Amino acid sequence: MSMKENTNVKLANILFPVGEGQENCRELFFRASSDNLVCNERGIVVTEGYADFCTYFNGLPACKWRRYCALSHFRLSLRMTGSGILTLEGLKSGESGPYTISEIHFAQSTPELITCEFDSDDFDFIGFKIEPDYGSVIELFSGDYTVYAWDRSIRDIKIALCSTTFKKEKYITDNIRKFQSFVHSEFGCASDSFHMFVVDNGRTLDTEVLNSNSVTVIPNANVGGSGGFTRGMLEALRSDSSFTHFILMDDDVSVMPESFYRLFVLLSLATDEYRDAFVNGAMLSLGQPYRQFEDVATVSKSGVLCKSKPDYDLRLAKDVLANETAPIDFPHTYGGWWFSAFPVKAIKENGLPLPFFIRCDDVEFGIRNSPIYMTMGGICVWHESFEGRFRPSVDCYQFYRNFLIMNAVDDCVSPRMFIRRIHRSIRQSLRDMDYSAAELTLDGVEDYLKGPDFLKQVDGAMLMKANGSRNELFQPIDRLNLDLLSDAGVDDDVLSRRVYYVKRNILKSLIRSIPYDKHYLPSCLLSKKPRYIVKYGTMTLEGSSALCTNVVVLNATRDVASLRRIDRSRFRLIREREKRLFARFNREYRVVEKAWKDAFPYMTSTEFWERYLNMA
């Protein structure tokens, strides 16, 4: 692709749901009024009714292009045959719509281009609909949105895509294949606009087979996500100092190459106000491919990670519109590294990530840089949702240790409120008889108090393995005793429900803040009949573990469960340790906090990381 002349620059291709699994979410591409519609790699055939392309992937987020790039006049081009009506439609935030912008009647027997120019000033989102005349068949082969841009407004962009993998060969090799195909089709074999750096922390990939003009595979020690991404960035800058941006992308995602293209054009056309902005791709759920889990999030004063938007059903036009118009400019905003792009100057001016191994590395990097964020429909990946993935080794130990470090260097939350949150988390774990979670939380606090030398020297992979062995073992529901499940109240209705959030109840919050616990009560006051709870992380979605000695714990997706039993002696040891540890924390936290602040510049420097990664 060349952007050296005053010409129409392609913003986005019209996409068809022909990839693996995409047939389950075709409403993200088009909505049909009839089942008499065929979709394949050639395009879409409409024999009756209509096909509506005012959708997540095929609509134009006009409000975003106006805001980020000061663009408002566009062209839609469609290559198709048949006779019928092409209707251009617009949506406005807060209004029902859609509104008809223009209509074109067409009749052609050979695949020819039909174009429609339009202004978007009055609309936030624009799409189109095609409807065949009676007895006619419309075949849509391809299409795109373009804009007329002056060469002086187009930036030279060169992107290094960094992906870290650990023994997930199927995912990463598929993404390598998609990336190579994208670079070849959109930029040509000789282009240097994109290069992919794959950091192989598991050392299982065949570099001779996978390396190419556009892909470099780097065998690496297992230094976690933060170490792998940092290795990728450093190798990129070593190989070519002219890269302008990085993309950090998880290995276990499914990505459409179009996301790379739309990102590239967005960065190329961004105004001066957004030239240094971070761009975060949305994370869509692999299990529910139409559900947007998150694009950007914020950190609350008490240290809660809060999504900036609710879960949107992107099959629905109203949710697609809300997704584009919802505000994302909040204090302490960050973007997850499932797909996150940012300028190279961010690491040159503010340093590389901290060596957290995993968890909070992306949060800390976002908080530290405090950038403007851009998001846009169609820039996304599919990733396994987090509802069923609670692991105390990660979500207790790694989270609390790394968050304490982050707060020491970035001052992003109230220390007093966050410590209260840790106490509440421990108390809730004990009430639910999740003793390992409580112990690993305390381990995280204790290791934070060891200061930066601990993090510089610890073998993160060995530590993760040791802590992982202490995670609770969940079993598939069908392997649990049916009588046990029945006694606990787990029936088909419970197992079929899919609720991932509960509204905040002030009364329940107050009750949870009271330092009561069944472990203090005599056995005669506790029921031996088991109960059940459904957990999403530390949050209880359903059920209660109060006043019982046994509880069946289901994860949020309700496909696995575990049985917990009361252990009074273990409870007592944890409570005693908690008291001693936080007494020490109160004595030492100012000294420890200063040590982290003092070590921060070195621990985010190229010198540190090259030594840490044995790159010298």
C-alpha positions in Angstrom: 0.0 0.0 0.0 1.3 3.4 -0.9 0.3 6.6 0.8 2.6 9.0 -1.0 0.0 10.8 -3.2 -3.1 12.7 -2.7 -5.5 9.8 -3.1 -8.2 7.7 -1.6 -6.8 5.9 1.4 -8.5 2.6 2.3 -9.8 2.7 5.9 -11.4 -0.7 6.1 -12.3 -3.7 4.0 -15.8 -5.2 3.9 -15.4 -8.6 5.7 -17.2 -11.9 5.4 -17.5 -14.5 8.1 -15.4 -17.2 6.5 -12.8 -17.8 9.2 -12.8 -20.6 11.8 -15.7 -20.2 14.2 -16.9 -17.1 12.6 -20.1 -18.8 11.3 -21.2 -18.6 14.9 -21.1 -14.8 15.0 -22.1 -13.8 11.5 -24.3 -10.9 12.9 -21.0 -9.2 13.6 -20.5 -9.0 9.8 -24.1 -8.7 8.5 -27.7 -9.3 9.5 -30.0 -11.0 7.1 -33.8 -10.8 6.9 -34.0 -14.2 5.3 -32.2 -17.5 5.5 -31.9 -17.5 1.7 -28.4 -16.1 1.8 -25.1 -17.8 1.0 -21.8 -16.7 2.4 -18.4 -18.1 1.2 -14.9 -17.0 0.4 -16.1 -15.4 -2.9 -18.6 -13.2 -1.1 -22.3 -13.0 -0.2 -25.3 -14.0 -2.4 -28.6 -12.4 -1.5 -31.7 -13.9 -3.2 -34.5 -12.3 -1.2 -35.0 -10.0 1.7 -32.0 -7.9 2.6 -28.5 -8.0 4.1 -27.7 -5.3 6.6 -24.0 -4.3 7.0 -24.5 -1.7 9.7 -22.5 -4.0 11.9 -19.5 -4.2 14.2 -17.0 -5.3 11.5 -18.6 -3.7 8.4 -20.0 -0.4 9.7 -17.9 2.8 9.8 -17.4 4.3 13.3 -17.7 7.9 12.0 -17.5 9.5 15.4 -14.1 7.9 16.0 -12.7 8.9 12.6 -13.9 12.5 13.3 -12.4 12.6 16.7 -9.1 10.8 16.2 -8.3 11.9 12.6 -10.6 14.9 11.8 -12.2 13.0 8.9 -15.8 13.3 7.9 -16.1 12.8 4.2 -15.9 9.1 3.0 -16.5 6.8 0.1 -18.1 3.4 0.2 -17.2 1.1 -2.8 -18.8 -2.2 -3.4 -18.1 -4.7 -6.2 -21.3 -6.7 -7.0 -23.7 -8.0 -9.6 -27.5 -8.1 -9.8 -30.2 -5.4 -9.5 -31.6 -3.9 -6.4 -31.1 -1.0 -3.9 -28.1 0.0 -2.0 -29.1 2.0 1.1 -26.6 4.0 3.2 -27.7 4.2 6.8 -26.6 6.3 9.8 -27.0 5.9 13.6 -27.0 8.7 16.2 -26.3 8.2 19.9 -29.4 8.5 22.0 -31.8 8.2 19.0 -33.6 5.1 17.6 -32.6 5.2 13.9 -31.3 4.0 11.6 -31.7 7.0 9.3 -31.5 6.8 5.5 -28.6 8.9 4.1 -29.0 7.9 0.5 -30.2 5.2 -1.9 -28.8 4.0 -5.1 -30.7 1.8 -7.5 -28.4 -0.4 -9.6 -28.6 -3.1 -12.2 -25.5 -4.8 -13.6 -24.7 -8.3 -14.9 -20.9 -8.2 -14.4 -19.0 -7.4 -11.2 -18.6 -3.7 -11.3 -17.8 -1.1 -8.7 -20.6 0.9 -7.2 -19.5 3.9 -5.2 -21.2 6.2 -2.8 -19.7 9.4 -1.3 -21.1 10.8 1.9 -20.5 13.2 4.8 -20.8 11.8 8.3 -21.1 15.0 10.4 -24.6 14.2 11.5 -24.0 10.5 12.5 -21.9 8.5 14.9 -22.0 5.2 13.0 -22.7 4.5 9.3 -23.4 1.3 7.4 -25.3 0.0 4.4 -27.9 -2.4 3.4 -28.4 -4.2 0.0 -31.8 -5.6 -1.1 -32.4 -7.4 -4.5 -35.2 -6.5 -6.7 -38.0 -9.1 -7.0 -36.6 -12.1 -8.8 -33.1 -10.8 -8.9 -30.0 -12.1 -7.1 -27.3 -9.8 -5.7 -23.7 -11.1 -5.3 -21.4 -8.9 -3.2 -17.7 -9.8 -3.9 -15.8 -7.2 -2.1 -15.9 -3.6 -0.8 -14.2 -1.0 1.3 -14.4 2.4 2.9 -12.0 5.0 1.7 -11.1 8.6 2.5 -9.4 11.4 0.5 -6.2 12.3 2.4 -3.5 14.8 1.7 0.0 13.3 1.9 1.1 15.9 4.4 -1.4 14.6 6.9 -0.3 11.0 6.6 2.3 9.7 9.0 5.0 7.2 8.2 4.2 4.2 10.4 6.4 1.1 11.0 5.1 -1.5 13.5 6.9 -4.2 15.4 4.3 -6.9 16.5 5.6 -8.6 19.6 4.0 -11.9 20.7 5.2 -14.0 23.6 4.4 -17.7 23.7 4.9 -20.7 26.0 4.1 -24.1 24.5 1.0 -22.9 22.7 2.2 -23.9 19.3 -1.2 -24.2 17.6 -2.3 -20.6 18.4 1.0 -18.9 17.6 1.7 -20.7 14.4 -1.8 -19.9 13.2 -1.3 -16.2 14.1 2.1 -16.3 12.3 0.4 -17.6 9.1 -2.3 -15.0 9.3 0.2 -12.2 9.8 2.3 -13.3 6.9 -0.7 -13.5 4.6 -1.8 -10.0 5.7 1.6 -8.4 5.1 1.8 -10.0 1.6 -1.8 -9.1 0.5 -1.9 -5.5 1.9 1.7 -4.4 1.7 3.6 -6.7 -0.6 6.5 -9.1 0.1 9.2 -6.4 0.2 7.4 -4.1 2.6 9.0 -3.2 5.9 5.9 -1.5 7.4 5.3 -4.5 9.7 7.5 -7.2 11.3 6.5 -9.8 13.8 8.8 -10.9 16.6 7.8 -14.1 18.3 9.5 -14.7 21.7 9.4 -18.4 22.4 9.6 -18.8 26.1 9.1 -22.5 25.8 11.7 -23.1 23.1 9.4 -25.4 21.2 9.1 -23.6 17.9 11.1 -24.4 14.8 12.9 -21.2 13.9 14.2 -22.5 10.5 10.6 -23.2 9.4 8.9 -20.1 10.8 11.4 -17.4 10.2 10.9 -15.2 7.1 11.3 -11.7 5.8 8.4 -10.6 8.0 8.7 -12.9 11.0 11.5 -13.5 13.5 11.3 -16.3 16.2 13.5 -15.8 19.2 14.1 -18.7 21.6 14.0 -17.4 25.1 14.1 -18.5 28.8 10.7 -18.6 30.5 10.6 -15.1 31.9 6.8 -14.7 31.7 4.8 -12.3 29.7 6.5 -9.2 30.9 10.0 -10.6 30.1 8.9 -12.0 26.8 7.3 -8.8 25.6 10.3 -6.8 26.7 12.7 -9.2 24.8 10.6 -8.7 21.7 10.7 -4.9 21.9 14.5 -4.9 22.6 15.1 -7.3 19.7 13.0 -5.1 17.4 15.0 -2.0 18.2 18.2 -3.9 17.8 17.2 -5.0 14.4 15.8 -1.7 13.1 15.8 1.6 15.0 13.1 3.0 12.6 10.1 1.3 14.2 7.6 3.8 15.3 5.1 1.6 17.2 4.9 -1.7 19.0 1.9 -4.1 19.2 2.0 -6.4 22.2 -0.3 -9.4 21.5 -1.0 -12.5 23.5 -0.2 -15.8 21.9 -3.5 -17.6 22.7 -5.7 -15.2 20.8 -7.5 -15.6 17.5 -7.0 -12.4 15.4 -8.3 -11.3 12.0 -5.5 -9.7 9.9 -7.9 -6.8 9.2 -7.2 -5.6 12.8 -3.6 -5.0 11.9 -4.6 -3.0 8.8 -7.2 -0.8 10.5 -4.7 -0.1 13.3 -2.1 0.9 10.8 -4.4 3.3 9.0 -5.6 4.8 12.2 -2.1 5.5 13.4 -1.2 6.9 9.9 -4.1 9.4 9.9 -4.2 10.4 13.5 -4.1 14.1 14.3 -1.4 15.8 16.3 -3.5 15.4 19.4 -3.6 11.6 19.0 -0.2 11.0 17.4 1.2 9.5 20.6 -2.0 7.8 21.7 -2.1 4.1 22.8 -4.5 1.9 20.9 -6.1 -1.0 22.6 -7.9 -3.7 20.6 -11.1 -5.1 22.2 -11.1 -8.6 23.7 -14.0 -10.7 22.4 -14.9 -13.9 24.1 -14.0 -17.1 22.3 -16.8 -19.0 24.0 -19.4 -16.3 23.1 -17.7 -14.7 20.1 -20.2 -11.8 19.9 -19.6 -10.7 23.4 -17.0 -7.9 24.0 -15.4 -8.6 27.4 -13.2 -5.5 27.5 -11.2 -2.9 25.6 -9.8 -0.5 28.2 -10.2 -0.5 32.0 -9.4 1.7 35.0 -8.0 1.3 38.5 -10.3 2.5 41.3 -9.0 4.3 44.4 -9.2 1.0 46.4 -7.3 -1.0 43.7 -10.2 -2.6 41.9 -9.7 -3.2 38.2 -12.9 -1.9 36.5 -13.9 -2.3 32.9 -14.7 1.0 31.3 -17.7 -0.5 29.5 -20.2 -3.3 30.2 -20.1 -6.5 28.2 -21.6 -5.5 24.9 -23.5 -8.0 22.6 -22.0 -6.9 19.3 -24.7 -8.6 17.3 -27.0 -5.7 18.3 -26.9 -2.4 16.5 -27.6 -0.5 19.8 -24.6 -2.1 21.5 -22.3 -1.5 18.5 -23.3 2.2 18.6 -22.9 2.4 22.4 -19.5 0.7 22.2 -18.2 3.5 19.8 -19.7 6.4 21.7 -19.0 5.4 25.3 -16.4 7.5 27.0 -13.0 6.0 27.8 -11.2 9.0 29.1 -10.9 8.3 32.8 -8.1 8.6 35.4 -5.8 5.6 35.7 -6.8 4.0 32.5 -4.9 1.0 31.1 -5.2 -1.5 28.3 -4.6 -5.3 28.5 -1.8 -6.7 26.4 -4.0 -9.2 24.5 -3.7 -6.5 21.8 -2.1 -3.2 22.7 -0.3 -0.7 20.5 1.8 2.2 21.6 4.6 4.4 20.2 8.2 3.4 20.6 8.9 6.7 22.3 6.9 5.5 25.3 9.6 3.1 26.4 12.3 5.5 25.4 10.9 8.3 27.6 9.2 6.3 30.4 11.0 3.0 30.5 10.4 -0.7 29.8 7.9 -2.9 31.8 8.7 -4.0 35.3 9.8 -7.7 35.6 6.5 -8.9 37.0 6.5 -12.2 35.1 2.7 -12.1 34.7 -0.1 -10.0 36.2 -0.3 -6.2 36.5 2.5 -5.6 34.0 0.1 -4.1 31.5 -1.8 -2.2 34.3 1.4 -0.7 35.6 2.7 0.3 32.2 -0.6 2.0 31.3 -0.7 3.9 34.6 2.9 5.0 34.4 2.5 6.4 30.9 -0.9 7.9 31.4 -1.6 8.1 27.7 -4.6 9.1 25.6 -6.3 5.9 24.5 -8.0 5.2 21.2 -10.3 2.3 20.5 -12.2 1.4 17.4 -14.6 -1.3 16.3 -13.0 -4.0 14.2 -9.6 -3.7 16.0 -9.9 -6.7 18.2 -9.0 -10.3 19.1 -10.9 -13.3 20.4 -9.6 -14.6 23.7 -10.8 -17.1 26.3 -12.8 -15.2 28.9 -11.5 -14.9 32.4 -14.6 -16.0 34.2 -13.4 -19.6 34.9 -9.7 -18.9 35.2 -9.2 -18.0 38.9 -5.9 -19.3 40.1 -4.7 -18.1 43.6 -1.1 -18.5 42.4 -1.8 -15.7 39.8 -4.8 -13.9 41.1 -3.8 -13.7 44.7 0.0 -14.0 45.0 1.0 -12.3 41.7 -1.7 -9.8 41.8 -1.2 -8.5 45.3 2.6 -8.6 45.2 2.7 -6.8 41.9 0.0 -4.3 42.7 1.8 -3.3 45.9 4.9 -2.7 43.8 3.0 -0.7 41.2 1.5 1.5 43.8 4.9 2.1 45.4 6.3 3.4 42.2 3.2 5.0 40.6 1.1 6.2 43.6 -2.1 5.2 41.8 -4.4 4.2 44.7 -4.9 4.9 48.4 -2.5 2.6 50.3 -4.8 2.5 53.3 -7.8 1.5 51.1 -5.8 -1.2 49.3 -4.5 -2.7 52.5 -8.1 -2.9 53.7 -9.0 -4.6 50.4 -6.3 -7.2 51.1 -7.7 -7.9 54.6 -11.2 -8.2 53.1 -9.9 -10.7 50.5 -8.2 -12.8 53.1 -11.3 -12.7 55.3 -13.5 -13.7 52.4 -11.2 -16.6 51.4 -11.3 -17.9 55.0 -15.0 -17.7 55.2 -15.2 -19.7 52.0 -12.6 -22.1 53.4 -10.2 -21.3 50.6 -7.1 -21.5 52.8 -4.6 -21.7 49.9 -5.9 -18.4 48.5 -5.4 -16.7 51.9 -1.9 -18.1 52.3 -0.8 -17.1 48.8 -2.1 -13.6 49.4 0.0 -13.3 52.5 3.0 -14.7 50.5 2.5 -11.9 48.0 2.6 -9.2 50.7 5.6 -10.8 52.4 7.6 -11.0 49.1 6.7 -7.3 48.4 8.3 -6.5 51.7 11.5 -8.2 50.6 12.1 -5.2 48.3 13.4 -5.0 44.7 16.4 -7.3 45.2 14.0 -10.2 45.6 12.3 -9.4 42.2 15.7 -8.9 40.5 16.9 -12.3 41.6 13.9 -14.7 41.9 13.4 -17.3 39.2 9.9 -16.4 38.2 9.2 -19.7 36.4 10.2 -21.8 39.4 8.2 -19.6 41.7 5.1 -19.9 39.5 5.5 -23.6 39.4 5.8 -23.9 43.2 2.8 -21.6 43.8 0.8 -23.3 41.1 1.1 -26.6 42.9 -0.8 -25.1 45.7 -3.8 -24.1 43.6 -7.1 -25.8 44.4 -7.9 -28.7 42.2 -11.3 -28.4 40.4 -12.9 -31.4 38.7 -15.5 -31.5 35.9 -19.0 -31.5 37.4 -19.9 -34.9 36.1 -17.0 -36.4 38.1 -18.4 -35.2 41.5 -20.7 -37.3 43.6 -24.3 -36.7 42.5 -25.6 -37.1 46.1 -23.1 -34.5 47.3 -24.3 -32.0 44.6 -27.9 -32.7 45.4 -27.4 -32.2 49.2 -25.6 -28.9 48.4 -28.5 -27.6 46.3 -26.7 -27.9 43.0 -29.3 -28.8 40.4 -29.7 -28.4 36.6 -31.1 -24.9 37.1 -28.0 -23.8 39.0 -25.7 -25.3 36.5 -27.5 -23.7 33.5 -27.4 -20.1 34.8 -24.8 -17.8 33.3 -24.5 -14.7 35.6 -21.0 -13.1 35.8 -21.9 -10.0 37.7 -24.0 -9.0 40.7 -25.3 -5.6 41.6 -23.5 -4.0 44.5 -25.6 -4.4 47.7 -24.7 -1.9 50.4 -26.2 -4.1 53.2 -24.2 -7.1 52.0 -21.1 -5.0 51.7 -21.5 -3.8 55.3 -22.1 -7.4 56.5 -19.0 -8.6 54.7 -16.9 -5.9 56.4 -17.8 -7.2 59.9 -15.0 -9.5 61.1 -17.2 -12.5 61.9 -16.3 -16.0 60.9 -17.8 -19.5 61.4 -14.4 -20.8 62.5 -15.0 -19.0 65.8 -18.2 -20.8 66.4 -18.6 -24.2 68.1 -19.3 -27.2 65.9 -22.7 -27.6 67.3 -23.8 -24.4 65.7 -22.6 -25.3 62.2 -24.5 -27.5 59.7 -22.8 -30.6 58.4 -25.0 -30.4 55.3 -23.0 -28.9 52.5 -23.9 -25.7 50.7 -22.7 -24.3 47.4 -21.3 -21.1 46.1 -20.5 -19.8 42.6 -17.3 -17.8 42.5 -15.9 -15.4 39.9 -12.5 -14.7 41.3 -13.0 -13.5 44.8 -16.6 -12.4 44.1 -19.5 -14.7 45.2 -22.0 -14.7 42.4 -24.5 -17.1 44.0 -25.0 -19.2 47.1 -23.5 -18.9 50.6 -20.8 -20.7 52.7 -22.1 -19.3 56.0 -22.6 -21.6 59.0 -21.5 -24.8 57.3 -18.5 -27.1 57.5 -18.5 -28.2 53.9 -19.1 -26.2 50.7 -19.2 -27.1 47.0 -17.5 -24.4 45.0 -18.3 -23.9 41.4 -16.4 -21.6 39.0 -18.2 -18.9 37.2 -18.9 -21.0 34.1 -20.2 -23.8 36.4 -18.5 -26.6 34.5 -16.0 -27.5 37.3 -16.2 -27.7 41.0 -14.4 -28.6 44.2 -15.4 -29.6 47.7 -13.9 -27.6 50.7 -13.9 -28.7 54.3 -13.4 -26.6 57.4 -9.9 -26.6 58.9 -9.8 -24.8 62.2 -6.1 -25.2 62.9 -5.1 -23.9 59.4 -7.4 -21.0 59.9 -5.8 -20.1 63.2 -2.3 -20.2 61.7 -3.3 -17.9 58.8 -4.9 -15.4 61.2 -1.9 -15.3 63.4 0.4 -14.9 60.4 -1.8 -12.1 59.0 -1.6 -10.2 62.3 2.2 -10.5 62.5 2.8 -9.7 58.8 0.7 -6.5 58.8 2.3 -5.4 62.0 5.6 -5.7 60.2 4.1 -4.0 57.1 3.1 -1.0 59.2 6.6 -0.7 60.6 8.5 -1.1 57.3 6.3 0.1 54.5 7.8 3.6 54.1 11.3 2.2 53.9 10.2 -0.6 51.5 8.2 1.9 49.3 11.3 4.1 49.0 13.4 1.1 48.0 11.0 0.3 45.2 10.9 3.9 44.0 14.7 4.1 44.0 15.1 0.9 42.1 12.4 1.7 39.6 14.5 3.6 37.0 17.1 0.9 36.8 14.6 -2.0 36.8 12.8 -0.5 33.7 16.1 0.3 31.9 17.6 -1.4 28.8 20.7 -2.1 30.9 18.8 -4.0 33.5 16.7 -6.0 31.0 19.6 -7.0 28.8 21.4 -8.4 31.8 18.2 -10.0 33.2 17.5 -11.6 29.8 21.2 -12.6 29.2 21.2 -10.6 26.0 24.7 -9.1 26.4 
